[in-house]
Amino acid sequence: MSILFHNKGQIVQLSNDTISYVMEIVDGKYLVHRYFGRKIRNYRGTGNPLYFKRGYNTEHDSSVENVSFDDFPFEYPVGGHGDFRIPAFAITQEDGITFCEPVFKSWSVVSGKPKLQGMPQIRVDENESETLEVICEDDRAGIRLFLYYTIFENHGIVLRHQKVENYGKQTVFLQNIQSMSLELPAEEYELMTLYGTHAKEANMQRFPIHYGVQKTESVRGSSSPQHQPFFAALKPETNECSGEVWAAHLVYSGNFLAQVEKDQFGNVRAQIGIHPDSFKWELKPGDTFASPETVLNYSNTGLNGMRHNFHWLYQQHLIPKRFEEKTRPVLLNSWESMYYDVTMEKIDEQADLAKAAGIELFVLDDGWFRKGNDSRSSMGDWICNEQKLPGGIAAVADVIHKKGLQFGLWFEPEAVSEDSELLRQHPDWALHILGYQSVKGRHEYLLDLSREDVREYLFKTLDFYLRDGKINYIKWDMNRPLTDVNSACLGVQQKEEISHRYVIGLYDILERITEKYPDVLIEGCSSGGARFDPGMLYYVPQNWTSDNTDAFDRATIQRGYSLLYPQITMGAHVSIVPNHQTGRSTSLDARYQVARLFNLGYELDLTKCSKEERKEIADQIQEYKEQRGWLQKGVLSYLEVPNENYIAWSVVSVTGEECEVIIMQKLFDPRYSHGRIYLCGLHPEWDYKDESTGQIFGGDELMEIGVSLPLIKRDFHIFAFHFSKVKENYGDQINCK
């Protein structure tokens, strides 16, 4: 890895064994982008755009002949001075002027990278990373802008964030500070995003980048199930295993904007950061503000290369360090067996059956604190209803622990019911706008996490339940978007800060809880995947992937999320049929096979399962335990499939000696009887045995020729293969039948 300066310090090149990122200073003040992609040895100025004289244009005092700022590849662009494309940075000065022009002042190299105070970020080790710090200034506005670029020793990753400092004498208002802006040369690209809704998250869409602006966003107060804070620009020929990808993923849990613009000459500008439409930040003299961090990811080995970069980074440098290698327990969640109607008798009976099946963690979901058996009351008070559970949560935990199981508990800390003592005593603690009727979601309001007193109350509430050490796991839920976004504690000039302050307030609570109780496993949840983002994974090592547990839908949902997140971060449960979300019925084996590459759990009423089903569940769990050590940490890939009737994954162990392949046939169709599935990630010189048949194949054979699937007359059928490295060379003894 290296950060080198060329051409008398006018060019900087960040490189490792995989990638190079190049910028240049033009005329001593303009920072422009030159290249980001596959590693080059040395940049000497090739490929720069050539400009020509044209009408309806602006003129600039520059050494670049005929240059127009409207297609100049600015590294971090601002508007109002001839660049009419999407800007990355904007302020309003005290006199109402909305223009600024930060020009280059200096750059330098530091070990590691600066810490983002109160914000999630990628962890780095000084000996495996370097950071370029670029300083730009606008003397008239009194603004100093710091641009940060961190590169690792290997992998196609550059970390980006910005910091702005007010070193002047006037108060300014920050209107826009994108975490990343990237210029791509005038070529054809496609855009990939993940869109969805509750119970149908992370759907992949891919389409040509056209002239104009294309954007994806959330203004719901969280990253949302509607759009993941991610985009990828791809070459049209890119597939799972080959082709170029430029991707960005925002390490943030609030409102975001990701947008791509193709200008009049075909150049592409891509950005991601806090959504400027719901953001303004007061910067008094001496104040600073830092943007969230963005992961910029380049792959020339297709979507799997992008996937592996993200997985490596999040597994090794994002999730809490203490859970990086920690095995996740198999759990039983009470929700779909009891819903709100929880009783000690039901818990005792379910826990006995769970223990017999080999389950390791019993999770008590919603209902334990409710006055009734619905969602209309008691949220925010967090007082166990001892008419339902005599002796309270401590008694429940004792029952569970005596059976040899871990105990987990559901919370929705950010919400408050209208029918609650908390809201009656502190009506100003909820987000609300005076003079208007507040909007409910799931019969509840949201607490104002920007307030220190609210955060202190929530910390003490959680601390009360955790301090005796009887709770091993928390499911941290959040079941509605933000509305009535206003705080009684913020002045007129700070009203547009509340959305961001809510998010950093959430991070503050999570930081305090995880610091005091580092061994408690917290699973993030927001009606499933409504806040599944890298920002949350900095504090919690896994997330509930979706409320939809239907095996058919989950295969698609998990395919989308697996583009970004390693399997050890994704909760996947086997539930009852007909499925409670879709009404669809799939086999118990199909439900298990779809879940087993991830963090396996069960969410069903074991008392209603037959003896044969409980035996099958026990066998599933035994098999899972035998393999999870390498399955949860192995290299997950999506496999090229012959048509859209199949979804296929593989996980290859870190050593390359084990490979698990899961393939779902969506529907029976005789037209699809001759397709092949091509494996990836195997050692081409090794031989592998199919453990179910004993047949032996070469790694190169499985990757280049693939495996054929028999015609099974069944919808939602799962094919599962387990290949293990052959310990000796069989040569001519290979069985090719």
Disulfide bonds with the S-S distance in Angstrom:
none
